[in-house]
Amino acid sequence: MMAISLYGRKACLFILFVVCVIGCKDDPHTLRSDDNEFYYIINNRQTTNRVASIMYNKTDTANPVERFKLVHISDAHVSDWSSDNHYKYPNNLIEAVTFSNQSELKINALAVTGDHISGAKKKSNALTFMNSFYTHLYTDSRVPTFPCYGNHDSNVENEYISSAELAKAFNNRGNYPLQRKLGKSYFYADVKNPMGGMIRFVALDMLDQQYDKFNTLFEVVFSQEQVDWLCHEALQKGMTEQHSVIILTHFPFQPYGSGYLCDGGYINGWEMVPEIIEAFRSKQSVRKEYKGKNGHDIAVDVDFSTTPGDFICHLGGHAHVTAQFEVKGLSNHSPDLPLQQMLLCTNMSPSERGTVYNSVYRFSESVTNNSFCIYAIDTIERQIYVTFFGAYLPYTATIAEYPDIFSIAY
């Protein structure tokens, strides 16, 4: 990527803006009500060109095959104080939805991995922020869109937004058929893969508790019911050899204090879901009890030996940094398979920039104002091609070691 997209030097930006405006009057991709419209134009032009370069498998030059294109956003943190995602007009969220709906990009899905809102002093305010998030996520969007909750989505001062209230906030939303239990926020959905078959998105709910026993600002809670659903419905019902699975969550699948999980942890251990996925990948069984705090134990008993289907990756957020890593330390890892991949997307606004990890270089009123990821998934090559909109480069990284397009084998 050019230096301009990293440092936002205004003189150069103005020149690019003039070029863009002269060359593309009445461009339908612009956000005319946005003060930062010209930064969106620049980012959109650069990103569109990069997506165009990875959207096809050209092994057969006479008959290129379209890959599955996925936009991944995370940690929007819509609030009454965000500099760029204020609930009255969440500009960066609107940009992501606008980008995703450009017909020439043929985006197949939009994944949203939690922290839709930020902190609030009153539950009523938090629910207002959540309503704004969902309204702008789905209004005028034709791209199948799949959100899951994060740790900031249920916590306000001195009280919680309950699982039932969160499910109600999500109820009657959406723009694509979801296989969802009544009153629950976890679901799965199948999206047609242009390379053949289906991509199944499985959205988990890390806030799934009935009696508010745990502080879900710091602790991940999966109910026994949700784990049973994952094992026996989401990973089995209607599954075919032409299915490939993507898991949506918020916290990285890593032990507390290591890698990208510096705060918080899993009530039943970080490895529970990845070990279920490993059994699915290797067509094995899992019969194991995962001990939890305060007697919140989870029993897993599932046999995937005859279950068809493939696994692509986990998508998450939370760390406020772009990152890709292998999930290591599973007790049932199959040596015949590559390690599971987890891809993290950074937050959307400079005012909520991460401070713990190698945070992404961000400034408001520049081309680094917004940030999200775009993937072109090749289920023939078993590769994920990764690129970015806006900011992506961590402070301590260089373009040479962190290019704006790269691929990951799965």
Order of alpha helices (4+ residues) and beta strands (2+ residues): alpha-alpha-alpha-beta-beta-beta-alpha-beta-alpha-beta-beta-beta-alpha-beta-beta-beta-beta-alpha-beta-beta-alpha-beta-beta-beta-beta-beta-beta-beta-beta
